[in-house]
Amino acid sequence: MAITIKVQPQEFQSAYNEVIVVLDSDNKTEPKFQYIVNININGVFSSKLKIQSNPQGFGIVNLQKHLESYIGSNLDILNKQGFKQITDSWTEYDISLSEEFVLTTAFTSVTDNGGFAQYNYAVPHNFIDEDFITVSGSSVSDYDGTQEVTSVPSTTSIVTTKSYSATATGNTVLSNGTVTVISDPATFTGDKFAYNNVLKWLDVPNWNYNNYVANSAGQGKLLTNLPSVSTTDLQDRQTVNFYQNISNEARYLQVTSDNRGTFFLDNGSPIIGVNTKFISIGVGGFDINNAPLSSTAVSSPPPIIDGDTKSYTIKLLDSTFSTSSEELTFNVEKVNCKFEGYRLMYLNSGGSFSSFNFALGDSKKVSIKKKTFKKNYGTYNSVANTYGYDSSDKGETVLDTDISEVHEINSDYMNENEGNLIQDLLSSPEVYHLSSNTDAYDTPVTISNIVPNGTLSEIQCATVHGLVVGDNVKLSGFSSQFWNGTFEVTNIVTTTNYVIKKTFSATPHIGAGETMEKVIFGSDGILRAVNIKTSSVKIKKRATDGLINYSLSFEYSNKNTVQR
């Protein structure tokens, strides 16, 4: 075999780091030698490379730039399924190989073909009709020199314009020094995939895809930048991706809440197929609480997260409920409600999407640029034979106005491990501002009384309320505005009584249609692309606990700022 693949890519690698192939050939010392590499994406030809041997004598091919343009991302906040296919985030590829060089082919005999010389070869000669060839080193010197191929009886024989005189041996080559392209059967071992993660330069040599395979024998890592312990809240959207190359090794996601029990989500694509190598899982607080539970594995009663939940863990299980991935822990925090806040979702270095919540104060800087032109004013009145103008005439006229808004936002205080993710946010090619969800309200329930419960207020309903700790309820219909509003449920007393986070004042008048409505999910917030304006962040460290706060600036990528 002429070409040997000495080094080939791993089963899957980052499309944004080097994807190296090392080639060797028995013919690499031939004149004008080059490797020809055809790159195929999903079985379709994409591009061709010609590679010369390096000083060590090997062909070094980097496929990275030819793969990354086929890689995108997948972010679908409308789909509430726990597991989702992410077919834009990866691609399958392969290569086909050839080599070209000035080919010298030895003939083993010469026979008479109608009075002309027929050169016979032990291997295919690669000549065609009307080629001009040069014979050299012939044992019958009369054959040496340039001659034209007049016919090709077979792949191992040619007839030329040279008259036959006797049998001989020697060498033939194209007279003009043109290279001959020879296909080679060498190919990759197994399927190859490019994925949209990216590694730090120092980590590339030691990266091993086997560490990221969902497998109960090895408990593979998840494709994310998240540390083993991170924070989330009930509005948070985050994803982690995983790679599966064995069917049913990622059959379920197990979610274990510290106060609610154990829950299971079904992987709808556990069988390896065309689109199911890489899968995404929603693991943020909102994702977990809104994903449908398994139809085959028995879960604890929902919700997974309520107002008393401090943390939950997630991990993959195979079809026998054996653990097949690493475990991640999410601490549940409550968003600082003093500020509106900005939740940024970004494509992380693991190829999945993380959230960074900037829940403290924010500011907006507005800059205005106007384009103007000088306009002639005044008119001639031919009747009165006068020239004049009105005070309302414009001499300098605004052509258009460009309004730019730069937002400066501040994160909540967090530990250093979580803060390290800010670098990933700054360098991410995709960042979105996810606005808050729109609320809706459940069926109104009549309130029969409000009484004190400690310092807080206990709401007594005429019928079953159906609430859990952490729910928000809207009270309305009270003559005193003190009681109208939205409040958090802090305790369930009975099926009809519950406590809200509001200091009790005095028992209000009841009997005029006072009701409570549970606040429920209405519609998803809007994703809006942003550009991070700062290449560095402002950092504040709190002396009391060492937690860190970050500030950065951004502007919206698509904005309607032009007025005409």
C-alpha positions as CSV (number, residue, x, y, z in Angstrom):
1,M,0.0,0.0,0.0
2,A,1.5,3.3,-1.1
3,I,-0.1,5.7,1.5
4,T,-0.3,5.0,5.2
5,I,-2.3,7.1,7.7
6,K,0.2,7.3,10.6
7,V,-2.0,9.6,12.8
8,Q,-5.7,10.2,12.4
9,P,-8.3,12.3,14.4
10,Q,-10.0,10.8,17.4
11,E,-13.6,9.6,17.1
12,F,-14.7,13.2,17.9
13,Q,-12.7,16.3,18.3
14,S,-13.2,20.1,18.5
15,A,-13.8,21.7,15.2
16,Y,-12.0,24.8,16.5
17,N,-8.7,23.2,17.5
18,E,-6.2,21.4,15.2
19,V,-7.6,18.3,13.6
20,I,-4.4,16.6,12.4
21,V,-3.8,13.8,10.0
22,V,-0.3,12.5,9.4
23,L,0.4,10.7,6.1
24,D,3.3,8.6,4.8
25,S,3.9,7.1,1.3
26,D,6.2,4.7,-0.4
27,N,6.4,7.1,-3.3
28,K,7.3,10.3,-1.4
29,T,10.8,10.5,-2.9
30,E,9.4,10.6,-6.5
31,P,9.7,13.9,-8.4
32,K,6.9,16.5,-7.8
33,F,5.3,14.2,-5.2
34,Q,2.2,15.5,-3.4
35,Y,-0.6,14.0,-1.3
36,I,-4.1,14.8,-2.4
37,V,-6.7,14.9,0.3
38,N,-10.4,15.1,-0.6
39,I,-12.5,16.2,2.5
40,N,-16.1,14.9,2.6
41,I,-18.7,16.3,4.9
42,N,-21.7,14.0,5.7
43,G,-20.6,11.9,2.7
44,V,-20.5,14.9,0.3
45,F,-17.3,16.3,-1.2
46,S,-16.4,19.6,0.3
47,S,-12.8,20.6,-0.5
48,K,-9.5,19.3,-1.8
49,L,-6.0,19.8,-0.4
50,K,-2.6,19.1,-1.9
51,I,0.1,18.6,0.6
52,Q,3.9,18.2,0.2
53,S,6.0,16.2,2.6
54,N,7.5,18.2,5.5
55,P,11.2,18.1,6.3
56,Q,10.7,14.9,8.2
57,G,9.2,13.3,5.1
58,F,5.5,13.2,6.3
59,G,2.4,14.9,5.0
60,I,0.8,16.9,7.8
61,V,-2.8,17.9,7.2
62,N,-4.9,20.2,9.5
63,L,-8.6,19.7,8.7
64,Q,-9.8,22.4,11.2
65,K,-10.5,25.3,8.8
66,H,-12.3,22.9,6.4
67,L,-14.6,21.6,9.2
68,E,-15.5,24.6,11.4
69,S,-17.6,26.3,8.7
70,Y,-20.0,23.3,8.9
71,I,-20.5,23.7,12.7
72,G,-23.2,25.8,14.2
73,S,-25.1,25.7,17.5
74,N,-28.6,24.8,18.8
75,L,-30.6,26.8,21.3
76,D,-34.3,26.2,21.5
77,I,-36.0,27.6,24.5
78,L,-39.5,26.8,23.3
79,N,-39.0,23.1,23.4
80,K,-39.4,22.0,27.0
81,Q,-38.3,18.4,26.5
82,G,-35.4,17.5,28.7
83,F,-33.3,15.8,25.9
84,K,-32.9,17.5,22.5
85,Q,-31.1,16.6,19.3
86,I,-28.5,19.2,18.3
87,T,-27.7,18.4,14.7
88,D,-26.2,21.8,13.9
89,S,-23.6,21.5,16.6
90,W,-21.6,18.7,15.0
91,T,-20.9,17.1,11.7
92,E,-19.5,13.8,10.4
93,Y,-16.6,13.8,8.0
94,D,-14.1,11.5,6.2
95,I,-11.3,11.8,3.7
96,S,-10.3,10.0,0.4
97,L,-6.7,10.0,-0.5
98,S,-4.6,10.1,-3.7
99,E,-1.0,11.0,-4.6
100,E,0.6,12.6,-7.5
101,F,4.1,12.5,-8.8
102,V,6.1,12.1,-12.0
103,L,5.5,8.3,-12.5
104,T,8.3,6.1,-14.0
105,T,7.0,2.7,-14.9
106,A,9.2,-0.2,-15.8
107,F,8.2,-2.4,-18.8
108,T,9.1,-6.1,-18.6
109,S,9.0,-6.9,-22.3
110,V,8.4,-5.6,-25.8
111,T,6.2,-7.5,-28.3
112,D,5.3,-6.9,-32.0
113,N,2.0,-5.3,-32.5
114,G,1.5,-4.8,-36.3
115,G,5.1,-3.8,-36.7
116,F,5.1,-1.4,-33.8
117,A,6.5,-1.8,-30.3
118,Q,4.1,-2.9,-27.6
119,Y,5.5,-2.3,-24.1
120,N,4.2,-4.7,-21.5
121,Y,4.1,-4.0,-17.7
122,A,3.8,-6.0,-14.5
123,V,1.7,-3.2,-13.0
124,P,-0.8,-0.6,-14.4
125,H,0.9,2.0,-16.5
126,N,-1.6,5.0,-16.3
127,F,-0.9,6.1,-19.9
128,I,-3.7,7.1,-22.4
129,D,-3.9,7.5,-26.1
130,E,-1.9,10.4,-27.6
131,D,0.4,10.7,-24.5
132,F,4.0,11.4,-25.4
133,I,6.4,9.2,-23.4
134,T,10.1,8.9,-23.0
135,V,11.8,5.5,-22.9
136,S,15.1,5.3,-21.0
137,G,17.4,2.6,-19.8
138,S,16.2,0.1,-22.4
139,S,18.2,-3.1,-22.9
140,V,17.7,-2.4,-26.6
141,S,18.9,1.2,-27.0
142,D,16.9,1.7,-30.2
143,Y,13.8,2.1,-28.1
144,D,15.2,5.0,-26.0
145,G,13.7,8.4,-26.8
146,T,10.4,10.2,-27.2
147,Q,7.4,8.5,-28.8
148,E,3.6,8.8,-28.9
149,V,1.1,6.3,-27.5
150,T,-1.2,5.2,-30.3
151,S,-3.3,2.6,-28.5
152,V,-3.8,1.1,-25.1
153,P,-4.6,-2.6,-25.4
154,S,-4.9,-3.0,-21.6
155,T,-3.9,-1.4,-18.3
156,T,-0.6,-3.2,-18.5
157,S,0.3,-2.6,-22.2
158,I,0.7,0.3,-24.6
159,V,1.6,0.6,-28.3
160,T,3.7,3.5,-29.6
161,T,4.9,5.0,-32.8
162,K,8.3,3.2,-32.3
163,S,8.9,0.2,-34.7
164,Y,9.4,-3.1,-33.2
165,S,12.9,-4.6,-33.3
166,A,13.3,-7.0,-30.4
167,T,12.0,-7.7,-26.8
168,A,13.6,-5.5,-24.1
169,T,13.2,-4.1,-20.6
170,G,13.4,-0.5,-19.5
171,N,11.5,2.5,-18.1
172,T,8.8,4.9,-19.4
173,V,7.7,8.3,-18.2
174,L,5.5,11.1,-19.6
175,S,7.8,13.3,-21.7
176,N,6.5,16.7,-20.4
177,G,7.1,15.9,-16.8
178,T,3.3,15.9,-16.0
179,V,2.4,14.3,-12.7
180,T,0.2,11.2,-12.6
181,V,-2.6,11.0,-10.0
182,I,-3.0,7.6,-8.3
183,S,-5.9,6.9,-6.0
184,D,-5.2,5.1,-2.7
185,P,-7.6,3.0,-0.6
186,A,-6.3,4.2,2.7
187,T,-9.0,5.6,4.9
188,F,-9.9,6.4,8.5
189,T,-10.6,3.7,11.0
190,G,-14.2,4.2,12.1
191,D,-16.5,7.3,12.0
192,K,-15.2,10.7,12.6
193,F,-17.1,13.7,14.0
194,A,-16.3,17.4,14.5
195,Y,-18.1,19.1,17.4
196,N,-18.4,22.7,18.5
197,N,-16.4,22.7,21.7
198,V,-13.0,24.4,21.9
199,L,-10.0,23.6,24.1
200,K,-7.3,25.7,25.6
201,W,-4.1,25.3,23.6
202,L,-2.3,23.5,26.5
203,D,-5.2,21.0,26.9
204,V,-5.3,19.8,23.3
205,P,-2.4,17.2,23.4
206,N,-3.9,15.4,26.4
207,W,-7.6,15.5,25.4
208,N,-9.2,12.1,25.0
209,Y,-12.7,11.7,23.6
210,N,-13.1,8.4,25.6
211,N,-13.4,10.6,28.7
212,Y,-16.6,12.1,27.3
213,V,-18.6,9.1,26.2
214,A,-21.8,8.3,28.1
215,N,-20.9,4.8,29.4
216,S,-21.8,3.0,32.6
217,A,-18.4,1.4,32.6
218,G,-16.6,4.8,32.6
219,Q,-19.1,7.4,33.7
220,G,-18.1,10.0,31.0
221,K,-17.8,13.7,31.5
222,L,-20.5,16.0,30.2
223,L,-19.7,18.6,27.5
224,T,-19.9,21.8,29.4
225,N,-17.8,24.5,31.1
226,L,-19.8,24.2,34.3
227,P,-17.9,23.2,37.5
228,S,-19.1,20.2,39.5
229,V,-21.0,22.6,41.7
230,S,-22.7,25.7,40.4
231,T,-25.8,27.9,41.0
232,T,-29.1,28.3,39.3
233,D,-32.6,29.8,40.0
234,L,-36.1,29.0,38.9
235,Q,-35.9,31.2,35.8
236,D,-32.5,29.8,34.7
237,R,-32.0,28.1,31.3
238,Q,-28.8,26.1,31.0
239,T,-27.8,23.1,28.9
240,V,-25.1,20.4,29.0
241,N,-24.4,18.2,26.0
242,F,-23.1,14.6,25.9
243,Y,-21.8,12.1,23.4
244,Q,-23.2,8.6,23.0
245,N,-21.8,5.9,20.8
246,I,-23.5,2.9,22.5
247,S,-27.3,2.6,22.4
248,N,-29.2,2.9,25.7
249,E,-26.2,4.1,27.7
250,A,-28.0,7.4,28.3
251,R,-31.5,6.2,28.7
252,Y,-32.5,8.6,31.5
253,L,-31.5,11.8,33.3
254,Q,-31.8,11.3,37.1
255,V,-32.6,14.5,39.0
256,T,-32.3,14.3,42.8
257,S,-33.7,17.2,44.8
258,D,-32.5,17.6,48.4
259,N,-36.1,18.0,49.6
260,R,-38.4,16.7,46.9
261,G,-37.1,13.2,46.0
262,T,-35.8,11.5,42.9
263,F,-37.1,12.2,39.3
264,F,-36.4,10.8,35.9
265,L,-36.5,12.3,32.4
266,D,-36.6,10.1,29.2
267,N,-34.0,10.4,26.5
268,G,-36.2,10.3,23.4
269,S,-33.1,9.3,21.3
270,P,-31.2,6.6,23.2
271,I,-30.6,4.5,20.1
272,I,-27.5,5.5,18.1
273,G,-28.5,6.8,14.7
274,V,-27.8,9.5,12.1
275,N,-28.8,12.4,14.3
276,T,-28.3,11.1,17.8
277,K,-24.5,11.1,18.5
278,F,-24.6,14.4,20.4
279,I,-27.6,15.3,22.6
280,S,-28.4,18.3,24.8
281,I,-30.1,18.3,28.2
282,G,-31.8,21.3,29.8
283,V,-30.4,21.4,33.4
284,G,-31.2,24.9,34.6
285,G,-33.8,25.5,37.3
286,F,-36.5,26.4,34.8
287,D,-35.6,23.6,32.4
288,I,-35.7,20.9,35.2
289,N,-39.0,22.1,36.6
290,N,-40.8,22.3,33.2
291,A,-39.5,19.2,31.5
292,P,-42.0,16.2,31.2
293,L,-41.2,13.4,33.6
294,S,-40.4,9.9,32.4
295,S,-43.3,7.8,31.2
296,T,-41.4,4.5,32.0
297,A,-39.5,5.3,35.3
298,V,-41.4,6.2,38.5
299,S,-40.6,9.6,39.8
300,S,-41.4,11.4,43.1
301,P,-44.4,13.7,43.0
302,P,-43.6,17.0,41.3
303,P,-42.4,19.8,41.4
304,I,-38.7,18.9,41.4
305,I,-37.8,22.3,42.8
306,D,-39.9,24.3,45.3
307,G,-39.2,27.2,47.6
308,D,-37.4,25.1,50.1
309,T,-35.1,23.3,47.6
310,K,-31.5,24.2,48.4
311,S,-29.9,22.0,45.7
312,Y,-30.3,19.2,43.2
313,T,-28.0,16.9,41.3
314,I,-28.2,15.5,37.7
315,K,-26.6,12.5,36.1
316,L,-27.2,10.1,33.2
317,L,-28.4,6.5,33.6
318,D,-28.4,3.6,31.3
319,S,-31.4,1.3,30.6
320,T,-30.5,-0.7,33.8
321,F,-30.4,2.5,35.9
322,S,-26.6,2.3,36.3
323,T,-24.8,5.7,36.3
324,S,-23.3,6.5,32.9
325,S,-22.0,10.1,33.4
326,E,-20.4,12.4,35.9
327,E,-22.8,14.1,38.4
328,L,-23.3,17.8,38.6
329,T,-24.7,19.7,41.6
330,F,-26.8,22.9,41.3
331,N,-27.4,25.1,44.3
332,V,-30.7,26.9,44.0
333,E,-30.6,30.6,44.8
334,K,-33.3,33.3,44.8
335,V,-32.8,36.2,42.4
336,N,-32.2,39.6,44.0
337,C,-35.6,41.3,43.2
338,K,-34.4,44.8,43.9
339,F,-33.3,45.1,40.3
340,E,-34.7,44.0,37.0
341,G,-31.5,42.1,36.2
342,Y,-30.1,40.7,32.9
343,R,-29.8,37.0,32.3
344,L,-27.1,36.3,29.6
345,M,-27.1,33.0,27.8
346,Y,-23.8,32.1,26.0
347,L,-22.3,29.3,24.0
348,N,-19.6,28.0,26.3
349,S,-16.3,26.3,25.5
350,G,-18.0,22.9,26.0
351,G,-20.4,23.5,23.2
352,S,-23.4,23.8,25.4
353,F,-25.2,27.0,26.7
354,S,-24.6,28.5,30.2
355,S,-26.3,31.4,31.9
356,F,-24.8,34.3,33.8
357,N,-27.2,36.3,35.9
358,F,-26.4,40.0,36.3
359,A,-28.9,40.6,39.1
360,L,-27.6,43.7,40.7
361,G,-27.8,47.3,39.6
362,D,-27.4,48.3,35.9
363,S,-27.0,51.5,33.9
364,K,-27.5,52.6,30.3
365,K,-25.4,55.0,28.4
366,V,-27.1,56.6,25.3
367,S,-25.1,58.3,22.6
368,I,-26.6,60.1,19.6
369,K,-25.0,60.8,16.3
370,K,-26.8,63.0,13.8
371,K,-26.1,63.3,10.1
372,T,-27.1,66.7,8.7
373,F,-27.0,68.7,5.5
374,K,-27.2,72.4,4.7
375,K,-30.6,73.2,3.1
376,N,-31.3,76.4,1.1
377,Y,-34.1,78.4,2.6
378,G,-36.1,81.3,1.5
379,T,-38.4,81.8,-1.6
380,Y,-39.0,84.4,-4.3
381,N,-42.5,85.8,-4.5
382,S,-43.0,86.7,-8.2
383,V,-46.3,88.5,-7.6
384,A,-44.9,90.8,-4.9
385,N,-41.4,90.7,-6.5
386,T,-39.9,90.0,-3.0
387,Y,-37.6,87.4,-1.5
388,G,-38.0,86.2,2.0
389,Y,-38.3,83.2,4.4
390,D,-40.3,82.0,7.4
391,S,-38.9,81.6,10.9
392,S,-39.8,77.9,10.7
393,D,-37.6,77.2,7.7
394,K,-34.6,74.9,8.3
395,G,-31.2,75.9,7.3
396,E,-29.5,72.8,8.8
397,T,-31.6,69.7,8.3
398,V,-31.2,66.3,10.1
399,L,-30.8,63.5,7.6
400,D,-30.9,60.6,10.1
401,T,-30.2,60.0,13.8
402,D,-28.2,57.0,15.1
403,I,-29.0,56.2,18.7
404,S,-26.6,53.7,20.4
405,E,-27.3,52.2,23.9
406,V,-24.5,50.6,25.9
407,H,-25.7,48.7,29.0
408,E,-23.4,48.2,32.0
409,I,-24.5,45.3,34.2
410,N,-23.4,43.8,37.5
411,S,-23.5,40.2,38.6
412,D,-24.5,39.0,42.0
413,Y,-21.7,38.0,44.3
414,M,-20.4,34.5,43.6
415,N,-17.5,32.2,44.5
416,E,-14.2,32.1,42.5
417,N,-15.0,28.9,40.6
418,E,-18.2,30.3,39.1
419,G,-16.5,33.7,38.5
420,N,-13.9,32.0,36.4
421,L,-16.6,31.3,33.8
422,I,-16.7,35.0,33.0
423,Q,-13.8,34.5,30.7
424,D,-15.8,32.0,28.7
425,L,-18.6,34.6,28.5
426,L,-16.3,37.3,27.2
427,S,-14.8,35.1,24.5
428,S,-18.1,33.4,23.4
429,P,-19.1,33.9,19.8
430,E,-22.8,33.7,20.8
431,V,-24.3,35.7,23.6
432,Y,-28.0,36.4,24.2
433,H,-30.0,38.4,26.6
434,L,-32.9,36.3,27.7
435,S,-35.8,38.5,29.0
436,S,-38.0,37.3,31.8
437,N,-40.9,34.9,31.1
438,T,-44.4,36.3,30.9
439,D,-46.6,35.2,33.7
440,A,-50.1,33.8,33.5
441,Y,-52.6,33.0,36.3
442,D,-54.4,29.9,37.4
443,T,-58.1,29.7,38.2
444,P,-59.0,32.2,41.0
445,V,-59.7,30.7,44.5
446,T,-61.9,32.6,46.9
447,I,-60.2,33.8,50.1
448,S,-62.3,33.3,53.3
449,N,-59.9,35.0,55.8
450,I,-56.4,36.2,56.6
451,V,-55.0,35.6,60.0
452,P,-51.5,36.1,61.6
453,N,-49.0,33.2,61.5
454,G,-46.1,34.4,63.6
455,T,-45.2,37.7,62.1
456,L,-46.4,36.6,58.6
457,S,-49.9,36.3,57.1
458,E,-51.8,33.1,56.7
459,I,-54.3,33.0,53.8
460,Q,-57.4,30.8,54.4
461,C,-59.2,29.7,51.3
462,A,-62.7,28.4,50.7
463,T,-61.4,25.5,48.6
464,V,-58.2,23.6,48.0
465,H,-55.4,25.9,46.9
466,G,-53.1,23.4,45.2
467,L,-49.9,25.3,46.1
468,V,-46.4,24.3,47.1
469,V,-43.7,26.3,48.9
470,G,-42.0,28.7,46.6
471,D,-45.1,29.4,44.4
472,N,-46.1,33.0,43.9
473,V,-49.8,34.1,44.3
474,K,-51.6,37.2,43.3
475,L,-54.1,38.5,45.8
476,S,-56.8,40.9,44.5
477,G,-60.2,42.3,45.2
478,F,-59.3,43.8,48.6
479,S,-60.6,47.2,49.5
480,S,-57.2,47.9,51.2
481,Q,-54.4,48.0,48.6
482,F,-52.1,46.7,51.4
483,W,-53.3,43.2,50.5
484,N,-53.4,43.5,46.8
485,G,-50.3,42.2,45.1
486,T,-48.0,39.2,44.3
487,F,-46.4,37.3,47.2
488,E,-44.3,34.2,47.7
489,V,-45.7,31.2,49.5
490,T,-43.4,30.3,52.4
491,N,-45.4,27.5,54.2
492,I,-48.3,25.1,53.5
493,V,-50.5,24.8,56.6
494,T,-53.3,22.7,55.2
495,T,-54.8,22.0,51.8
496,T,-56.8,25.2,52.1
497,N,-54.4,27.4,54.2
498,Y,-51.0,28.7,53.4
499,V,-48.5,31.4,54.6
500,I,-47.2,34.2,52.4
501,K,-44.1,36.3,52.8
502,K,-45.9,39.4,54.0
503,T,-46.0,40.9,57.5
504,F,-49.4,40.7,59.1
505,S,-51.0,44.1,59.8
506,A,-54.7,43.8,60.6
507,T,-57.4,41.5,59.5
508,P,-58.9,42.9,56.3
509,H,-62.5,43.1,55.3
510,I,-63.5,39.9,53.6
511,G,-66.7,39.3,51.6
512,A,-66.4,41.5,48.5
513,G,-65.0,38.8,46.1
514,E,-61.4,38.7,47.4
515,T,-59.4,36.0,45.5
516,M,-56.0,34.5,45.1
517,E,-54.5,33.3,41.8
518,K,-51.4,31.1,41.4
519,V,-48.8,32.7,39.2
520,I,-48.0,30.2,36.4
521,F,-45.8,30.1,33.3
522,G,-47.3,32.1,30.5
523,S,-44.8,32.4,27.7
524,D,-41.1,32.3,27.2
525,G,-38.9,35.3,27.4
526,I,-37.3,36.7,24.2
527,L,-33.7,35.9,23.2
528,R,-31.9,38.9,21.9
529,A,-28.4,38.7,20.5
530,V,-25.8,41.0,22.2
531,N,-22.2,42.0,21.7
532,I,-20.0,42.2,24.8
533,K,-18.2,45.6,24.6
534,T,-15.5,45.0,27.1
535,S,-12.5,42.8,26.8
536,S,-12.0,42.8,30.5
537,V,-14.3,43.1,33.5
538,K,-14.4,45.2,36.7
539,I,-14.1,43.0,39.7
540,K,-15.1,43.7,43.3
541,K,-14.3,41.3,46.2
542,R,-16.3,41.4,49.3
543,A,-14.2,41.4,52.4
544,T,-16.7,39.6,54.6
545,D,-16.9,36.3,52.7
546,G,-14.5,36.7,49.8
547,L,-17.2,36.5,47.2
548,I,-16.7,38.3,43.9
549,N,-18.9,40.7,41.8
550,Y,-18.3,41.4,38.1
551,S,-19.3,44.3,35.9
552,L,-19.3,44.4,32.1
553,S,-20.8,46.3,29.2
554,F,-22.8,45.2,26.2
555,E,-25.0,46.5,23.4
556,Y,-27.6,44.7,21.4
557,S,-26.5,43.2,18.1
558,N,-29.7,44.0,16.2
559,K,-31.2,47.3,17.2
560,N,-33.6,49.7,15.6
561,T,-31.7,52.9,16.3
562,V,-32.1,54.9,13.1
563,Q,-34.7,57.7,12.8
564,R,-35.5,59.5,9.6
